[in-house]
Amino acid sequence: MNSHLPIDVAIRNALVSYPNFPKPGIVFKDISPVFSNPELVKRMVSQIIKTWKTPPDVVLGIESRGFLLGSVMAYEWNRPFIMARKKGKLPGPVWQQSYNLEYNTSVLELQQNALKQNQNVLITDDVLATGGTASAAAQLVLKSGARIMGFQFLLTLENLKGSELLRTFKAPYFELTRL
């Protein structure tokens, strides 16, 4: 482990790129090596805790890689963790929000009983690309009557300008590194 490296550099060094996955023209950034390194995960969580001075009421993770970071954050803060999932994967009444991805369209769902009115929710995912998925999760939070405290990402792909879409929610967002 390169514990002497700044956290953003250590994360970038751990990422693996796969050209033309899942479609031609896409360069997939695999975060699996990041999470296979316990020391790096500890450093990431420590940095996130320092960044968000006040813990949220609830951490919401976006399927599926947002579950990795979000559940660890919720554990560290001793807060509930809830999931925004792809269509058809949650039981009971759900809210739905369609959105555009970098390479297709999809629907995100949230159980209607997952959040309470006025709870402060931190939305987390692995990568901020176009902002479509995070924006859909934010719309679901608003449908529930809860508040968006902010967004936390492992990585932002700057050239896809996802942060511009998130500005409409007037909530802070942070990433641990950017490409």
N, C-alpha and C positions, 0 to 999 in steps of 0.2 A: 504494500500500500504506500502510495506517495503522500504521506501525511504532512510533509513539508510544503506541498503545493497548495496554492489557494484553492478553495472549494470549487470554484467555477472551472478552473483548469483541470482539477482531478476528475470532475464529472465528464468534461469533454474528452479527456484521455481514455475514459472507460467506455464511451459510446462506440458502437460498431455500426457502420453504414452499409446498407444493402441497396445497391442501385436497381432500379426497375422492379421494385417490390412495393406494394402489391400489384402495381400496374406499370407499364412502360412510362418512363419520364419521371417517376417518383423515386426519391432517394429516402428510404426508410431508415430512421435513426433508432436502433435497438438499445433500449435502456436495461435489458436483462443483465448485462455485466455490472451495471451500477448497483443493482440490488443483490447481486451475488457477493458483494464486498461489504461485510458487516461494519467495518470501520468507516467506510465512506457513507453508509446509511446513517450511522451515528452522527457524523459530521454534518450531514444534510439536515437531519432533524434538529440538531443543536442550532444551526443557522436559521432555520425556519422559526424556532421558538424565540430567538433573539429578534427576528424581523417583526413578528406580530407581538407587540408588547402586551396586548390584551387578548386572552384566548377567546375563540368564538363560543357560542352556545352549542353549535353543532358543526361537525366537519362533513361535507358532502363530497364523496368521491365519484368521479365519472368513469363508467365502465371502459375498459377493465383495468387498465394500468393506473388509473387514478385511485384505485382501491389500495394499491401498494403504499403509496405515499400517504394518502389520506388516513388509512387505518392506523399507521404508526403515529401520525400527528395526533389523532384523537386519543390514542393510548397515552401519549406523553402529557397531554393536557387533561386527561381524565374526563373527556367529553364524548357524547354519542357520535357514532359514525353511521351515516346513511348512504345509500347508493342510488345514483341515477343510472338506469340501465337501458339497454337497447330494447326496442319494442318486443313485447310478449314474454319477457323474462321475470316480471314481478307479478305476484298474485294480488288479488283484491282490486278495489277501485284505484285507478291511476290517472294522473294528468299526463298528457302527451304534448310534445313539442317537436315539430319537424325542423330540420336544419340541413345546411349544405356543408359537405366536407371538402377537403382538398381534391378528392377523386371520386365522390359520389354523394348521394343524399341519404338521410336516415331519419329515424324518429327516436327520441329519448323519452323515457318515462320516469315518473317519481310516484311512489305510493302516496295517496292523498292523506294518509294519517302519519306520514313520516316527520312532518314539521309542525310546529305550533306557531300561532300568530305572533309576530314581532320577534321571533328568535333571530339572533345574528348568526348567519351561515357563512362559513368559509368554503368556497368551492375549489376543489383541487383536481388536477389532472397531470399526466406526465409531460405532455407537449402542448404548447400553444402554437398552433399553425395558423389556420385561417380565422380562428375564433368562433367558428360555427358551433362546435360542441359545447364549449364553455358558455356561449351566449344562450344556447338552448337550455342548459342547466340553470342559468340565471333566470330565464323566463319561467321555468318550473318553480324555482324558489319564490318568485314574485306571485305566481298563481296560488301558492300555498298561504300567502299572507305573511311570510317571513321576510327578513331583510338580508340583503347581500352585504356581508361585511367586507368581502374582497375575494380575490382569486390568487391561488398559489400554484405555480408550475415548477417542474423540474427544469424544463428547457423551453426557450422561445425560439422559434424559427423566424428571425426578423424579416426576411424577404417576403413572407406571406402576409405580413401586416395584420395579424390577428388582434394586436393590441388596439388598433383603431376601432374595431367592432366592440370591444369591451368598454371603451370610453363612454359609450352611451349609457352604461349602468352607473356611472359616477362612483365607482368603488375602486380602491387601490388594487393593483396586482403586482406580484413579484415572481421572479423566476430565480433559480439558483445559477443558471448559466444561459447563454444565448449563442446562437450560431447565425 
